Amino acid sequence: MKELKLLFALSIYFISVSFGQKNEGSEDSFYPEKPNTYQFSEYKQHLLLNEHKEDVESNLETVIHSITGSHEHYSLSVNGLPIFNAYYSIHRSKDAVRVQLTDLNFSKKETTPNQNAWILHEGNLIGVLIDTIQVGFDVPRVRIQSDKLREEYSWYLGAKSQHETATGNIFLPDPVTSANTSYGGTYLDFNDANTTELEDQLKSAMLDVTLDNGTYILKTDYVEIREHSPPTIDPATSATPEFNFNRSESGFEDVNVLYHITEYQKYVQQLGFTNLANFPVPCDAHGFNGEDQSAFIWSPQQLIFGEGGVDDAEDADVIVHEYGHVLSFNAAPNTVVGNERRAIDEALGDYMAASFSKTISELNYWKVFNWDGHNEFWPGRVVTSGAHYPEDLVNNLYGDAPLWSASIMDIELNIGRDVTHRILFESMYSWFPNMTMTDAAKLFIDADSNLNNGANYPYISHLFVDRGFIDSSTVERPNDIVTSTSNEIVELNSIKILSSNPASLASPFKFECKDAIELIAYNVQGKQVFLKLFAPGIHSIELPSKSGIYLFQFISGDGVSQFHKQVVY
């Protein structure tokens, strides 16, 4: 299609025919009447595309089907050459059509394809890019073009292997959760050594594996253990259908990753999402040169787990969290752009991980990375938060993630895990670049309307109102709404700040706690700058050495997480 003006004509047509319509069966639902077309784009983007409409070609890249609709993703090109980062999508559900456009401006911070591509800047085609800019980790961040995308998917979606079953040892979900304890005492990393206590927490599981020329390899329809990040450690194989490693052996992490991703994808399909990341994701359980980090790489799609501190692949929370990025990318490709959108993606993985662990044990379910974090290596994260949107945003993807993850966990506490996941995953197909948490909340409400005729709107809407994501609800508040413990505390009733705010670098930060607490401090980049446990009493600590705004997180023994913004000058 060469005439991009067709997009705008369609947009106008959709608006003209869909406003004022009710959802099918809305007379029997809680869901309020709403406009059925949203236009998520800036006016300048309309001008930009309209200015070049005679030369711009629109190319259908993918059509993704969710439970309640279809999602078409288009790229744009001029004279056969792509325009870098130029995408739009059309989302169709039973009663609505949405058109979304990306931010088309080029940023030098982005990595670009190592081939010709037009660059748009302030509405002008300024030239064709040839070189690739290398940024970030050892693996370059590359936005792939349509032909490359199709090649990769054709490889991933090839004929499925014939699988066998085997047995193997795993942690379910991690040794401290299954032991109903916390990191510490005899439950320590001990530099990857095996101990009696950790041995006792090994669980024997049935594994899906592949038999290849007489050798059992760790590959299923949904995950393949591979070597693609240093150090070079060959994936575990076996001459018999047994992979019974302990945690001191490298094969244990391989098995743990294989099991948890396979089982989680089965859960995704059980919920009805049979085509969401339904391909074998390559996973390296020993990567990043042994650093304490894990990541999803999208070109080509792969997962890498580090080994610093506690091996990341020993903790199912880490595995499920990183798999959340895979699901998000495949539901809404190329959309993780913008501070809040990136925070939502982190929150998605945090919520998925905590919710999964909660099915094993209620103890400390609010902690994310119970084994890999909340220890001497790093503080981990939580899915409880007393923060309110938007005034408590800290403009950091990790610091802001609990706003969204805690809200979704609160929704789960009220309407159940499976229902919450189906709504969340369905809404995920409509996520878009530079999306705010308010946008995400509205899309979540839309998904409940489409899936459940708005049956859960009273709980969802009032919890989103409480958080500040939306202004009001159209129905009365249910009298049985429950929330996580942190949301029941609206002020620091167990913590008393004794220092002024702002405070001078020359003065210590003083506070009083009635109970034992853990104090973590982050700078505006989200980097941890302080971590210490405190007994009840009055305490003084030295403030960070640089002026700025810091986020202090106080965590009590029962998981209540409270925040304090401290200005230092």
FENKA-V596391 format. One record per backbone hydrogen bond with DSSP energy under -0.5 kcal/mol. CO is the residue of the C=O (numbers start at 0). NH is the residue of the N-H. Records with the same first field share a line. If there is no record, write none. Layout:
CO=NH / NH
This chain:
0=57
1=3
2=5
3=6 / 7
4=8
5=9
6=10
7=11
8=12
9=13
10=14
11=15
12=16
13=17
14=18
17=20
22=25
24=27
25=28
35=96
37=39 / 98
38=40
39=100
41=44 / 45
42=46
43=47
44=48
45=49
46=50
47=51
49=52
51=54 / 55
52=3
54=78
56=58 / 76
58=74
61=72
63=65 / 70
67=93
68=65
69=91
70=63
71=89
72=60 / 61
73=87
74=58
75=82
76=56
77=80
80=77
81=83 / 117
82=85
84=86
85=75
86=101
87=73
88=99
89=71 / 91
90=97
91=69
95=92
97=90
98=39
99=88
101=103
106=109
112=114
116=128
117=83
118=125 / 126
119=105
120=123
123=120 / 125
126=118 / 128
128=116
131=133
132=134
137=139
139=141
141=143
144=148
145=149
146=150
147=151
148=152
149=153
150=154
151=155
152=156
154=157
155=279
160=162
161=210
163=208
165=206
166=242
167=204
169=202
172=315
173=177
174=178
175=180
176=179
183=186
185=187
186=183
188=191 / 192
189=192
194=198
195=199
196=200
197=200
198=201
202=169
204=167
206=165 / 208
208=163
209=211 / 216
210=212
211=214
214=211 / 216
215=237
216=209 / 218
217=224
221=280
222=219
223=225 / 282
225=227
229=288
230=232
235=217
237=215
239=241
240=166
242=168 / 244
245=248
248=251 / 252
249=253
250=254
251=255
252=256
253=257
254=258
255=259
256=260
257=261
258=262
259=263
260=264
261=265
262=266
263=267
264=268
265=269
266=270
267=272
268=271
271=273
272=275
274=276
276=278
278=280
280=223
281=302
282=225 / 284
283=304
286=289
287=290
290=292 / 306 / 307
292=305
294=296 / 303
296=301
297=300
299=298
300=281
301=296
302=283
303=294
304=286
305=311 / 312
310=313
311=314
313=315
314=317 / 318
315=319
316=320
317=321
318=322
319=323
320=323 / 324
321=324 / 325
322=326
323=327
324=328
325=329
326=330
327=331
331=334
334=336
336=433
337=341
338=342
339=343
340=344
341=345
342=346
343=347
344=348
345=349
346=350
347=351
348=352
349=353
350=354
351=355
352=356
353=357
354=358
355=358
356=359 / 360
361=364
363=366
365=382
367=380
368=372
377=373 / 374
380=367
387=391
389=392
395=399
396=400
397=401
399=402 / 403
400=403 / 404
401=405
402=406
403=407
404=408
405=409
406=410
407=411
408=412
409=413
410=413 / 414
411=415
415=419
416=420
417=421
418=422
419=423
420=424
421=425
422=426
423=427
424=428
425=428
426=429
427=430
431=434
435=439
436=440
437=441
438=442
439=443
440=444
441=445
442=446
443=447
444=448
445=449
446=450
447=451 / 453
448=452
451=454
452=30
453=456
455=459
456=460
457=461
458=462
459=463
460=464
461=465
462=466
463=467 / 468 / 469
466=388
477=480
483=486 / 487
484=487 / 488
485=488
487=489
490=492
493=513
494=496
495=511
502=568
503=506
507=509
508=540
509=497 / 498
510=538
511=495
512=536
515=556
516=533
517=519 / 554
518=531
519=552
520=528 / 529
521=550
522=525
526=522
529=520
531=518
533=516
536=512
538=510
540=508
547=567
549=551 / 565
550=521 / 552
551=553 / 563
552=519 / 554
553=555 / 561
554=517
555=558
559=555 / 561
560=385
561=553
563=551 / 565
565=549
566=501 / 502
567=547
